[in-house]
Amino acid sequence: MTQALTPPVHPQSSLRERANTLLQAQSTGLSIGKDASMALRVLFDLAATPETAHDALALLHELQVHQVELDLQNEELQSSRVDLEAACERQMQLHDASPGAQLVLNAKGVVLECNAQTLAQLRQTKPNVCGKPLSAWLVATDVPRLQAWLNQALGQKEASSLALMLRLPGGIDCPVIAAARANPLDNGILLTWVPAPADLS
């Protein structure tokens, strides 16, 4: 009578099964952090047994290498985050330091974003400007011209210019030369202006 052969069991697979069995028996009710500690303790216990020491040490080495890889990846991510935040801060400083007003408008002419020069020239704070239509700071005759110009800017890649008259607090009128184009990064319009030069004639 021929005896059935038992398939060989891979020592690494057998070790993993034993470790899983021990963990399931010992980790009931433990938190994630305690489960991780328990897993390491089980591996250390298996490493102390001659029959499983070699494979247990190999698994421990794999875990240590993987942990070092994770630590290095985390360091790289943290470094990249610091660099990106620094670059973003620099761009915001340059944006605010621009000698001209810079705004992002939606298709209806509502201000979505603006720089510090915009606020200084309008004599307003950011909450009073963002979310409001730019036409609120124009003389009445320029309001229909503004919307027609913005509609034109949305349909072209090149910037187009227009002379506008700002109506500032206290009834002060301030002529500016504005340029606008479709926002290449998102929907809406990029708009900038500088004060119109004094008439030298």
C-alpha positions as CSV (number, residue, x, y, z in Angstrom):
1,M,0.0,0.0,0.0
2,T,1.5,3.3,-1.1
3,Q,1.5,6.0,1.5
4,A,0.4,9.5,0.3
5,L,3.2,12.0,0.3
6,T,2.7,15.1,2.3
7,P,3.6,18.3,0.4
8,P,6.7,20.0,1.8
9,V,5.9,23.1,3.9
10,H,8.0,26.2,3.1
11,P,9.6,27.2,6.4
12,Q,8.9,30.9,5.8
13,S,5.2,30.2,5.1
14,S,5.1,27.9,8.2
15,L,6.7,30.6,10.3
16,R,4.2,33.3,9.1
17,E,1.3,31.0,9.9
18,R,2.7,30.4,13.4
19,A,3.2,34.1,14.0
20,N,-0.3,34.9,12.8
21,T,-1.7,32.2,15.1
22,L,0.1,33.6,18.1
23,L,-0.9,37.1,17.3
24,Q,-4.6,36.2,16.9
25,A,-4.4,34.4,20.2
26,Q,-2.7,37.2,22.1
27,S,-3.9,40.4,20.5
28,T,-7.6,40.3,21.3
29,G,-8.8,43.7,22.5
30,L,-5.5,45.4,21.8
31,S,-5.1,48.7,20.1
32,I,-3.2,49.1,16.8
33,G,-0.1,50.3,18.5
34,K,-0.1,47.4,20.9
35,D,-0.8,45.0,18.1
36,A,2.4,46.2,16.4
37,S,4.4,45.7,19.6
38,M,2.9,42.3,20.0
39,A,3.9,41.3,16.5
40,L,7.5,42.3,17.2
41,R,7.5,40.4,20.5
42,V,6.2,37.3,18.8
43,L,8.9,37.5,16.2
44,F,11.6,38.0,18.9
45,D,10.2,34.9,20.7
46,L,10.4,32.9,17.5
47,A,13.9,34.2,16.9
48,A,14.9,32.7,20.3
49,T,13.7,29.2,19.2
50,P,16.5,27.3,17.2
51,E,14.0,25.8,14.8
52,T,12.6,29.1,13.7
53,A,15.4,31.5,14.5
54,H,16.8,31.8,11.0
55,D,13.5,32.6,9.3
56,A,12.4,34.9,12.2
57,L,15.6,36.9,11.9
58,A,15.0,37.2,8.2
59,L,11.6,38.5,8.8
60,L,12.8,41.0,11.4
61,H,15.4,42.2,8.9
62,E,12.7,42.7,6.3
63,L,10.7,44.7,8.8
64,Q,13.7,46.9,9.8
65,V,14.6,47.6,6.1
66,H,10.9,48.5,5.4
67,Q,10.8,50.8,8.4
68,V,14.0,52.6,7.3
69,E,12.5,53.0,3.8
70,L,9.3,54.5,5.3
71,D,11.4,56.8,7.5
72,L,13.4,58.0,4.4
73,Q,10.2,58.5,2.4
74,N,8.7,60.5,5.2
75,E,11.8,62.7,5.4
76,E,11.7,63.3,1.7
77,L,8.0,64.2,1.9
78,Q,8.6,66.6,4.7
79,S,11.4,68.2,2.9
80,S,9.4,68.6,-0.3
81,R,6.5,70.1,1.7
82,V,8.8,72.7,3.3
83,D,10.2,73.5,-0.2
84,L,6.7,73.8,-1.7
85,E,5.5,76.0,1.2
86,A,8.5,78.3,0.8
87,A,8.0,78.5,-2.9
88,C,4.3,79.3,-2.5
89,E,5.1,82.0,0.1
90,R,7.7,83.6,-2.2
91,Q,5.2,83.7,-5.1
92,M,2.6,85.3,-2.8
93,Q,5.2,87.9,-1.7
94,L,6.1,88.7,-5.4
95,H,2.3,88.8,-6.2
96,D,1.7,91.3,-3.5
97,A,4.9,93.3,-4.3
98,S,3.8,93.8,-7.9
99,P,3.7,97.5,-8.8
100,G,0.3,96.9,-10.5
101,A,-3.1,95.7,-9.3
102,Q,-3.6,92.0,-10.1
103,L,-7.0,90.3,-9.9
104,V,-8.7,87.1,-10.9
105,L,-12.3,87.5,-12.0
106,N,-15.0,85.1,-12.9
107,A,-16.9,85.4,-16.2
108,K,-19.4,87.9,-14.6
109,G,-16.6,90.2,-13.4
110,V,-16.7,89.2,-9.7
111,V,-13.4,89.4,-7.9
112,L,-12.1,86.0,-6.8
113,E,-8.5,86.9,-5.9
114,C,-6.5,90.1,-5.7
115,N,-3.1,91.3,-4.6
116,A,-2.1,93.9,-2.0
117,Q,-1.7,96.6,-4.7
118,T,-5.3,96.2,-5.7
119,L,-6.4,96.7,-2.1
120,A,-4.1,99.7,-1.7
121,Q,-5.4,101.4,-4.8
122,L,-9.0,100.7,-4.1
123,R,-8.5,101.7,-0.4
124,Q,-10.3,98.6,0.7
125,T,-9.7,95.4,2.7
126,K,-9.7,92.0,1.1
127,P,-13.1,90.9,2.6
128,N,-14.6,94.1,1.0
129,V,-13.2,93.3,-2.4
130,C,-13.2,89.5,-2.9
131,G,-16.7,88.3,-3.8
132,K,-17.8,91.7,-5.1
133,P,-18.1,92.7,-8.7
134,L,-15.3,94.9,-10.0
135,S,-17.9,97.2,-11.5
136,A,-18.6,98.4,-7.9
137,W,-15.4,100.5,-8.2
138,L,-16.0,101.9,-11.6
139,V,-17.8,105.0,-12.8
140,A,-21.3,104.2,-14.2
141,T,-20.3,104.8,-17.8
142,D,-17.5,102.2,-17.6
143,V,-19.7,99.4,-16.2
144,P,-21.2,98.2,-19.6
145,R,-17.8,98.6,-21.3
146,L,-16.2,96.4,-18.6
147,Q,-18.5,93.5,-19.2
148,A,-18.2,93.6,-23.0
149,W,-14.4,93.7,-22.6
150,L,-14.3,90.8,-20.2
151,N,-16.5,88.7,-22.6
152,Q,-14.0,89.5,-25.3
153,A,-11.0,88.6,-23.1
154,L,-12.6,85.2,-22.4
155,G,-12.5,84.2,-26.0
156,Q,-8.8,85.1,-26.7
157,K,-5.4,84.0,-25.6
158,E,-3.7,87.4,-26.0
159,A,-4.2,90.2,-23.5
160,S,-6.3,93.2,-24.5
161,S,-6.2,96.6,-22.9
162,L,-8.8,99.1,-21.9
163,A,-8.8,102.5,-20.1
164,L,-11.1,102.5,-17.1
165,M,-12.0,105.1,-14.5
166,L,-12.0,103.9,-10.9
167,R,-14.4,105.5,-8.4
168,L,-12.7,105.5,-5.1
169,P,-14.0,106.3,-1.6
170,G,-14.8,110.0,-1.2
171,G,-15.9,110.3,-4.8
172,I,-12.3,110.4,-6.1
173,D,-11.9,109.3,-9.7
174,C,-8.7,107.5,-10.7
175,P,-7.9,106.6,-14.4
176,V,-6.1,103.3,-15.0
177,I,-4.9,101.3,-17.9
178,A,-6.1,97.7,-17.6
179,A,-5.2,94.5,-19.4
180,A,-7.1,91.2,-19.3
181,R,-6.9,87.7,-20.7
182,A,-8.5,84.3,-20.1
183,N,-7.0,82.5,-17.1
184,P,-4.7,79.8,-18.6
185,L,-4.7,77.8,-15.3
186,D,-8.4,77.9,-14.5
187,N,-11.7,79.4,-15.5
188,G,-12.2,83.1,-15.4
189,I,-10.1,86.1,-16.3
190,L,-6.7,87.5,-15.2
191,L,-6.8,91.3,-15.0
192,T,-4.2,93.8,-14.1
193,W,-4.0,97.6,-14.1
194,V,-1.7,100.5,-13.5
195,P,-2.5,104.1,-12.9
196,A,-2.8,106.0,-16.2
197,P,0.1,108.3,-16.8
198,A,-0.6,112.0,-16.4
199,D,-1.3,113.9,-19.6
200,L,1.9,115.6,-20.5
201,S,0.6,117.5,-23.5
